[in-house]
């Protein structure tokens, strides 16, 4: 019996799908080993290749793809950027809005979160709420990484596996967030029951939003946030009864959770998914997603301190830097778009250039271009926030400088994450977050201005991370 006859129909269908998906790259290859390297960069190890495609290893599969796909070393010009990039930009802008609108839940729910002074003079339950939020955010980053691994398989099997991972991970994330919030309550001064209700709702929202965002339902999430958006705007204009506030918060939370459940059930119950093969042995180890959660935690702490540093240092005199919060959250969507453009441009130059020095120069230019575009976007967003909150800190020169330094840090960290250099980003952001926490909370640093601490830490990190990103991404192997 020949090797071809031993291959199942599932293997043949999976091979057809892979050849179609990687056809352009396979056509441009001049040797099968180039395709083998491409398969490795796609996360296809020998075990996955044997189970899914029926070939013994990546080299055998690369030989088959090299023989199957006609050569086209000189690729056709890229299509007119018309609808594709515009649609991608619109999707990223929607994601930026979706990242921002949940902040209105804190505006709408502020009467439930206020209370007598507790630890460090802050309202009782503040640290409970912050601990739950940071844990939920970090968990969502790790879960997103795991789900995107399954989506990388492509087709119904990948979406089914991703939906299953999201269903399990989201439930565990809610439990972890509430547990960490309970630990924070035990270590501080407890939390009143309205704060607990808000904390549980916050954990549920982060879980549901992660499901919808990973599976590409940004607009559905945006629609689900309409009640809390309307309530947040109305509460800024007039005083709303507590019953209205609770109803609007509950309506958005219920909508997000229902949409998330329906989305998962639809992915698991689709006819294509039911007939698709499963690949349980391909599951990556859980620890492989841990660094992505750690990066989410480090970035979350840095952003939280940029917004709440004055309040944490001096609750009586401090105020929330709302313009900074608005600028950073709204900019996350465009940041994703700029990361995609960086990858697109560097890959294009990698195909055209033959010299190592020329490619490193290209990476430096594109990195600087993307970062400058991102930083240029932060300034008008901060100005917009200062118009919405005229009495909040955020538009002063020192605050704007901090925003730019933090923006440079975040951009470089996200770039390293996108190219798999995750531990470099984790180390830099983790050290920066720890240094800021120490400088703001330890009694020995109470005489040092909070803004000076942040400028020193973010300035040092912003000086280190971009050159590190250039050094790591200036290698052609980083762009496979």
N, C-alpha and C positions, 0 to 999 in steps of 0.2 A: 504494500500500500504506500503510495507516494505521500510526501509531506502535504501537498495541496489537497489530496483527497481526505486527509485526516482533519483538515481544518473545518470547523463547523460553519454553518450559515451566519451565526452570530459573529464569528471572527471575520468573515468576509464583509459583512455589513459594517462592522467597526473599522475595518481597513479602508473601505470606501469613504467613510466619513472622515477619517484621518487624512487621507489623500486629498480630499476636497478642502479641508480646513487648512492644511499646510501646503497646498498646491503651489502657491506663488514662491514660497521659500525653497521647496524641493526643486522647482523648475530652475531656480537661479543657482543651485548647487553645482559645483564642478567635480565633486567627488562624493561618494556615499558617506564618508566620514563626516562631512559637513552636516548631513542630515542626521547622523547619529548624535552629533553635538546638539543639534536642534531638539531632538527627542529628549535628550537629557535635560535641557533647559526647560522643557515642558513638564518635567517631573515624572517622565516615563522610565522607571527602572526595569530591570530584566523580569522581575516577578510580575509586574503589571503587564508588560508586553506579552509574556507567556499566557496569562489568563485572558487578556482581552483580545489579542491579535493572533495568537497561536504561533508566534515565532520564538525561537529559543533566547534571543537577546536583541539588544538595540542595533547591532551591526547587521544582523540578518533582516530585521525590519527595514533598516535604512537601505540595504541593497534592493529590497523589493520596491520601496518607494522611488528610489533612483531609477529603476528600470521601468516603473509604471508611468511616472510623470514625464512628459516630453520636456526637453531642455529649452530654456528661454533665458539665457544668461543676461541679455539686455532687456530689462523689464520695461513694460509699457509705461509711459508717463503716468504720474499719479492723476486720478480723476479730479475734475474741477472741484475745489473745496466746497462748493455750493451747499447742498443740504446736509452732508455728513457732519462736518465740523460744526455747522450751525446747530444741528440737532444735539450734538454732544455738548456744546456750550450751554444750550437751553437746559439740558438735563442736569448739568453741573450747577447752574444757577438755581434751579429748583431745589437741588440738594442743599445749597447754601441757605436758602430760605427755610428749609425744613430743619436745619441745624439751629436756626435762630429762634423760630417761633416758640419752642418749648420754654424759653426763658420767660415768656409772658405768663406761664403757669405760676411762677413765683410772684409776679406782680398781682395776679388774680388771687392767689392763695395767701398773700401776705398777712391778712388778719388771723389766719390759722397758725401762722408760723411765729407770730410775735408772742412774747411772754415775759415773765420776770427775768432779771439778769441772772446768768448762771456762770459757767466757767469763762474766765477772762472777760467778764462783763457782758458777754453776748447773750442773746435770748436763749432760754433753756431749750435744749434740743438741737442747737445749731450744728454741733459736731456730729451728732447722730445723722443729721441730714447730709452733711458733707461726706461723711464716711460712706454712706449708702450710695451717694451719687458717684464718687470716685470708683468704688468697687463695681458698680453697674457699668460705668464707662469702660473700665479696663476689661471687664468680662466680655463686653460687646465687641471689643477689638479682637480679642482672642477667638471668639466664636465666629466673627466675620472671616478671619483668616482660615479657619477650619472649613467653613462652608464654601469659601472660594476655591479651596483645594478640590472639593468635590465638583464644583461647577466647571473646573478645568478639564474634567473628563469629557465634557461636551455631551449634548444630546439628552434624552430622557433619563438614562442611568445617572448622569451627573446631577441633574436637577432633583431627581428623587432622593439621592443620597444627601444632597445639600439640605433639602427640606427636612429630612429625618434628623440630620445633625442639628439644624436650627431648632426643631421642636424639643429635642432633648436638652440642648445647651441653654435655650432661653429659660426653660423652667428651672434648671439648676442655677442660672444666673440670678433669678429673682430670689431664690433661697439664700444664695451666697451674699447678696446685697443686704437683705434683711438681717442675716446673721452678723455681718460686720457692723451694721448700724446698731444692733443690740449690744455688741461688744463696746462700741464707742459710748453708748449710753451708760454702760456699767462703769466705764473708766472716767466718765465726766459726772454730770449731774442729772442724768436721766433725760427723759423727753416726755412732754405731755401727749395725750392720745391724739390730738389733731396732727401733731408732727409725725407720729407713727403712721397714721392713715396716709398722709402725704408721702412719707418715705416708701411705703408699700406701693402706692400708685406710681411713684417715680421709678421704682424697680420694674414694675409691670410695663410702663411705657417704654423704657429702654429696651426691654426684651422684645416687645412687639415691633418697635421701630427698627430694630436690627433685622428682624425677619423680613420686613417689607423692603428695606433698603438693599439688602443683599440680593433679594430675588427680583429687584428692579421695579418696585411699585412705589416710586417716589411721589407720584401725583396722587395716588390713593392716600398716602400718609399726609400729604399736604391738605387734602380734603378733610381728613379726620381731625386735623388741627384747627379747623375753622371755628368751632365753638370756643376754644380757649383763646384763639386770636381775637375774636370779637369781644370776649369778656375782658381780656387784658387791655384792649383799647378803651372800652367803656369805663373800666375801673379807673383809668387814668384821667378820664374826663368828669366822672361823677362817682359818688359813693354807691356801691351796689350792696344789696342785702346779702348776708352770709349764705342764705339758701340759694340765691342765684349763683353765687360764686362756686359753691359746691356742685350745683347741678351742671354748670358749664365745664368744670374740671372733670366731673364724672362722665359727661357726654363724650368728650374727646378721648379719655382713657378707654371707655367702652368701645368706641369706634375703632381705635387702634388695635385693641386686643381681638375684636371680632374679625377685622380685616386680616390680621396676622394668622388667626386660626383658619379662616377660610382659604387663605393663600396656601398654607401648608397642606390642608386637606385636598385642595385642587391639584397640587403637585404630586401628592402621594396617590391620589385616586385616578389620575388621568389614564386613558387607555394605553397610551404609549409607555407610560411609566410602569403599568402593570405587567406589560409583556417584555419590558427591558430586563436584561440580566443584572444580577447584583455582583458586586466585587468586594465582599467583606474583608478579604485579606489585604486589600489595597489601602485600608484605613491608616492614615499616618498616626504615629504615637501622639498622645495628648500633649506631651511636653513640647512638641514642635510648635504649638501655638502659644506657649507661655511667653516667649520674648515679645510677641505682639501685644499681649496683655500688659506686660511690664512697660512697654513704650507708651501704651495708652495711659497707664497710671502716671508715668513721669510727665508726659505732656499735659495731662489733666491737672496735676499739681501746679505746674508752671502757669497754666492759664488761670486756675483758681486764685493763685497768689497775685497775679497781675490785676485781678478784679477785686479781691478782698483783702489785700495786704494791709491797707489802712484800718480796716475793721478788725482784723485779727490783732494788730499791734495796739490799737486804742479804740475800743468799742464806742466809747463816749464821744470821741471827736472824729473818728474815722467815717468814711463814706464809701459806698460801692462805686467803682470805676465803670459805670454803665457804658460809656462810649467805647471803652476797650472791649467790653464783652460783646457789644454789637459788631464792632469791626472784625474781631477774631472769628466769631461764629459765621457771619455772612461771607467772610473771605474763604471759608473752607471749601465751598463749592468751586469757585474759580481756581483755587489752588489745585484741586483735582484735575481741572482742565489743563492748567499749565504743566502739570506733571506729565500728562499724556502728550502734550505738544513737545516737551523735552525728549521723551522717548522716541517720538516719531521723527524728529529732526536728527537726533544722533544716529538712529538706525539708518536713515537716508544717507548721511555722510559716511557712515561705516561702509556702506556698499560702494561708495564712490572713491574713497581715499585708499591709498596704498601705503602711506607712511605712518609710522607710529606717532611721530611728533605732531603731524597734522591732525590726527584724531584727538590727541590730548588737547590741542588748542581748540578744536571744535567743541569738546566737552566743556572746557572752561568758558567759552563764549556763550554757549547755550545755557549753562548753569547760571552765569551772571545775568543773562537776559531774562530767564524765568524768575529769578529772585527779585530783580529790579521791578519787573512787571507786578509781582505779588506785593512788594513793599509799596509801590506807587498806588496800588488799589487800597491799601490799608489807610492811607492818609485821608482820602475823601470819606471813607466809611467812618473813621473816627470823628471827622467834622460833622457828619450827619448825626452821629450819636450825641455829640455835644449840643446840637440843636434840639434834639428830643429831650435831653436831660441837661439843661443849661447850668444847673448848680452842681452837677457831678464832676469829680475830677476826671480828666481825660484829654483835654485840649491844650494843657500847658506844655511848654517845650520839653520838660523832663519826662512827662508822661508819653508824649509822642515819640521821643527817643527810645523809651522803654518798649513801646509798641513795635517800633521798627526792629530793635534788637531781638525781641521775642519772635517777631515774624520771620527774621532771617534764620533763627534757630529752628522754628517749626518747619519752614520750607526745606531746609537741609535734612532734617530728620525724616520728613515724609518722603523725600527723594531717596534716601538710603533705604527706607523701608520698602519702597516700590521696587527697588532693584535687588532685594534680598539681603542687603548688608545691614541686617536688623540689629545685631549686637553692638555695632558702633553707635547707632542712634540710641539704643537703650542705655548704654554706658554714659554717654554725654548728657542725655536728658535726665537720667537718674541722679547723676552727680549734681547737676544744676538744681534739681528739685530739692535734694537733701541739703545743699548749701543754702538755698533760700529759706527753707523751713528753719534751719538752725539760726540763720541771721535774723529772722523775724520773731522767733518764739523763745529763744534761749535768753535768760536774764542778762548774761554777760554782754549782749549786743543791744540792750535797750536804749543806749545813748546814741546809737547809730541810726540815722534817718532810714526809714523803710524803703523809700525810693532809691536811696544810695545803695542799699544792699542789693536791690533788684537790678539796678543798672550795672553794678560790678559783676554779678553772677551771669546775667544774660549777655553782657558785653563779652565776657571771657568765652562763654559758650559759642556766641556768634562768630568769634574770631577763630575758633577751632573747627567747628562742624563744616562750614562750606569748603575750606581747603581739604579737610578729610574726605568729604564727598567727592571732590575733584580727583584726589589721589586714588580713591577706590573705583570710581566710575570711569577714569581715564584709561582703563584697560578694555580691550575689545571683548574679552571673555565675560565682562560684566553685562554685556548687552545681547547675549545669545538668546 
